[in-house]
Amino acid sequence: MAKIVVLGGSFGGLTAAFEIKRLLGKQADVTVVSDDDRFVFLPSLPWLIMGWRKPEDITLKVIEILKPKGIDFVHEAAKQVDADSSKVITSKGKELPYDFLVISTGPHLAFDEIPGLGPDKGYTACTFTLDHAVKTGATWKSVLENPGPIVLGSSQMVSCFGPSYELAFEIDSELRRRKMRHKIPILYLTSEPYLGHMGVGGLGASKTFMEHEFAERDIKPLVSQAIQEVAPGEIRLKDGNKIPFKLAMIAPPFKGVPAVAPLGNPRGFIPVDKNYRHPKHKNIFAIGVAMAIAPPEATPVPTGVPKTGFMTVKMAKIAAATIASDVTGKTPPVADDLGVVCLMDMGNTAALMKAYPVLPPRQSSYTKKAVWARWMKVGFEKYFLYKMKHGSSNWP
Ligand SMILES: Cc1cc2nc3c(=O)[nH]c(=O)nc-3n(C[C@H](O)[C@H](O)[C@H](O)COP(=O)(O)OP(=O)(O)OC[C@H]3O[C@@H](n4cnc5c(N)ncnc54)[C@H](O)[C@@H]3O)c2cc1C
């Protein structure tokens, strides 16, 4: 029986674990290791901040969804991967040997790279984890009672831009609904070289689309910006500019998680081939945010390439099928170029953004605004949570 250890209990880790078990059945002994015992549907965190979702609406208990599928769960952080002797060492000193390892540990949020950044040791709010989003929701409520300037956006080395755009549009829509938009200036601060770049050189006409929406909604953009430091109520930019805020939601720089970073590039993201296999350690696979994709172009302020949930699930399926073919001696799947499909909420409407492949030059790409895209986004949240709850990883 092949021993497979999966690090991470989210989009990539759970999909990979379910798929490996589905494809190999009794031939695979699968263990998921995660420092979080919950699966959180991260795309709904902006709605949670806005007060439109509660934590229990978007959270599943990992053990309850793995157990019925015969997959073991270790609720501990991986501390180290000993790739030469094929074992994972956990934070409590447990040693987990493996024949195959799948790494889907997501990002390490590197708040420490910018003094004063972040909700724990600094002065800015964050959207990227459930606990941070709950805290940010409370700050948002207090700004509604005591209005002041709001700043949203992404610092240097971010590789997930969508949530900041969504929140800018959602906050704008909510303030208009409450007839208080004129009391709160909104500034969008970003490392992107232009609006709608999103780390991938744009998607279709996303540049003009975002510029038009920002102008219509009176959201002030500030592009190609790097943050020097944050003080209470003030963001200090590297160009000397100072930006006051009552609420600042700034995405932090992304790095690879320390436990797996030694297998990766200088930022700790893990290089892989088209089947998500490590180039040196052939029994290690890396998927989702943990794997490395080089940016499509040099930008004045460095940005990273997003690996969306949609992309992560595709990667997990290819990695799982490749492991299954290694175990059974069959020919591995031929991996196609990755594409991306994204539904961006805009508060009162939404946009469907598509690109194939993810990086230019592309066969196709577009951005389209439509109210039905918002209904699709709500439907997708329910569908994906149902799919994860029942371990139906073979569904699209
Ligand atoms: C606010 C927000 C909105 C988003 N919106 C969208 C969207 O609309 N559409 C879309 O396609 N994508 C969206 N994304 C991106 C999507 O959520 C990610 O692509 C996806 O979560 C990546 O999955 P992952 O498994 O690579 O990493 P993550 O989801 O980050 O999961 C990492 C897992 O690893 C665990 N872990 C971390 N370190 C360790 C360790 N040392 N040991 C063990 N376990 C560890 C974590 O607890 C977690 O379970 C959004 C992301 C955020 C944050």
The ligand as an SDF file (V2000), in Angstrom:
LIG
                    3D

 53 58  0  0  0  0  0  0  0  0999 V2000
  -10.0920   36.4470    0.6300 C   0  0  0  0  0  0  0  0  0  0  0  0
   -9.8250   35.5230   -0.5090 C   0  0  0  0  0  0  0  0  0  0  0  0
  -10.6880   35.5140   -1.5990 C   0  0  0  0  0  0  0  0  0  0  0  0
  -10.4540   34.6360   -2.6640 C   0  0  0  0  0  0  0  0  0  0  0  0
  -11.3420   34.6140   -3.7190 N   0  0  0  0  0  0  0  0  0  0  0  0
  -11.1910   33.6980   -4.6950 C   0  0  0  0  0  0  0  0  0  0  0  0
  -12.1470   33.5790   -5.7350 C   0  0  0  0  0  0  0  0  0  0  0  0
  -13.1310   34.3030   -5.7720 O   0  0  0  0  0  0  0  0  0  0  0  0
  -11.9400   32.6260   -6.6900 N   0  0  0  0  0  0  0  0  0  0  0  0
  -10.8570   31.7930   -6.6560 C   0  0  0  0  0  0  0  0  0  0  0  0
  -10.7270   30.9360   -7.5490 O   0  0  0  0  0  0  0  0  0  0  0  0
   -9.9210   31.8960   -5.6940 N   0  0  0  0  0  0  0  0  0  0  0  0
  -10.0710   32.8250   -4.7120 C   0  0  0  0  0  0  0  0  0  0  0  0
   -9.1490   32.9220   -3.7070 N   0  0  0  0  0  0  0  0  0  0  0  0
   -7.9430   32.0990   -3.7810 C   0  0  0  0  0  0  0  0  0  0  0  0
   -8.1690   30.7000   -3.2000 C   0  0  0  0  0  0  0  0  0  0  0  0
   -8.7560   30.7780   -1.9490 O   0  0  0  0  0  0  0  0  0  0  0  0
   -6.7960   30.0390   -3.1590 C   0  0  0  0  0  0  0  0  0  0  0  0
   -6.3720   29.8620   -4.4760 O   0  0  0  0  0  0  0  0  0  0  0  0
   -6.8500   28.6920   -2.4690 C   0  0  0  0  0  0  0  0  0  0  0  0
   -7.2800   28.8230   -1.1480 O   0  0  0  0  0  0  0  0  0  0  0  0
   -5.4690   28.0620   -2.5350 C   0  0  0  0  0  0  0  0  0  0  0  0
   -5.5360   26.8010   -1.9460 O   0  0  0  0  0  0  0  0  0  0  0  0
   -4.2490   26.1300   -1.2860 P   0  0  0  0  0  0  0  0  0  0  0  0
   -4.6870   24.7720   -0.8940 O   0  0  0  0  0  0  0  0  0  0  0  0
   -3.1010   26.2930   -2.2020 O   0  0  0  0  0  0  0  0  0  0  0  0
   -3.8990   27.0400   -0.0350 O   0  0  0  0  0  0  0  0  0  0  0  0
   -4.7750   27.5880    1.2520 P   0  0  0  0  0  0  0  0  0  0  0  0
   -6.2010   27.6250    0.8600 O   0  0  0  0  0  0  0  0  0  0  0  0
   -4.0910   28.7950    1.6450 O   0  0  0  0  0  0  0  0  0  0  0  0
   -4.5910   26.4310    2.2810 O   0  0  0  0  0  0  0  0  0  0  0  0
   -3.3860   26.1450    2.9090 C   0  0  0  0  0  0  0  0  0  0  0  0
   -3.6220   25.0630    3.9480 C   0  0  0  0  0  0  0  0  0  0  0  0
   -2.3870   24.6460    4.4940 O   0  0  0  0  0  0  0  0  0  0  0  0
   -2.4500   24.6870    5.9140 C   0  0  0  0  0  0  0  0  0  0  0  0
   -1.0850   24.9050    6.4020 N   0  0  0  0  0  0  0  0  0  0  0  0
   -0.3230   26.0160    6.3310 C   0  0  0  0  0  0  0  0  0  0  0  0
    0.8790   25.8020    6.8560 N   0  0  0  0  0  0  0  0  0  0  0  0
    0.8940   24.5140    7.2620 C   0  0  0  0  0  0  0  0  0  0  0  0
    1.8660   23.6910    7.9060 C   0  0  0  0  0  0  0  0  0  0  0  0
    3.0870   24.1390    8.2270 N   0  0  0  0  0  0  0  0  0  0  0  0
    1.5260   22.4100    8.1890 N   0  0  0  0  0  0  0  0  0  0  0  0
    0.3010   21.9140    7.8810 C   0  0  0  0  0  0  0  0  0  0  0  0
   -0.6500   22.6620    7.2790 N   0  0  0  0  0  0  0  0  0  0  0  0
   -0.3550   23.9370    6.9760 C   0  0  0  0  0  0  0  0  0  0  0  0
   -3.4530   25.7890    6.2040 C   0  0  0  0  0  0  0  0  0  0  0  0
   -4.0020   25.6980    7.5020 O   0  0  0  0  0  0  0  0  0  0  0  0
   -4.4870   25.5070    5.1170 C   0  0  0  0  0  0  0  0  0  0  0  0
   -5.3300   24.4470    5.4980 O   0  0  0  0  0  0  0  0  0  0  0  0
   -9.3420   33.7990   -2.6350 C   0  0  0  0  0  0  0  0  0  0  0  0
   -8.4600   33.8140   -1.5500 C   0  0  0  0  0  0  0  0  0  0  0  0
   -8.7070   34.6600   -0.4870 C   0  0  0  0  0  0  0  0  0  0  0  0
   -7.7600   34.6470    0.6850 C   0  0  0  0  0  0  0  0  0  0  0  0
  1  2  1  0
  2  3  1  0
  2 52  2  0
  3  4  2  0
  4  5  1  0
  4 50  1  0
  5  6  2  0
  6  7  1  0
  6 13  1  0
  7  8  2  0
  7  9  1  0
  9 10  1  0
 10 11  2  0
 10 12  1  0
 12 13  2  0
 13 14  1  0
 14 15  1  0
 14 50  1  0
 15 16  1  0
 16 17  1  0
 16 18  1  0
 18 19  1  0
 18 20  1  0
 20 21  1  0
 20 22  1  0
 22 23  1  0
 23 24  1  0
 24 25  2  0
 24 26  1  0
 24 27  1  0
 27 28  1  0
 28 29  2  0
 28 30  1  0
 28 31  1  0
 31 32  1  0
 32 33  1  0
 33 34  1  0
 33 48  1  0
 34 35  1  0
 35 36  1  0
 35 46  1  0
 36 37  1  0
 36 45  1  0
 37 38  2  0
 38 39  1  0
 39 40  1  0
 39 45  2  0
 40 41  1  0
 40 42  2  0
 42 43  1  0
 43 44  2  0
 44 45  1  0
 46 47  1  0
 46 48  1  0
 48 49  1  0
 50 51  2  0
 51 52  1  0
 52 53  1  0
M  END
$$$$
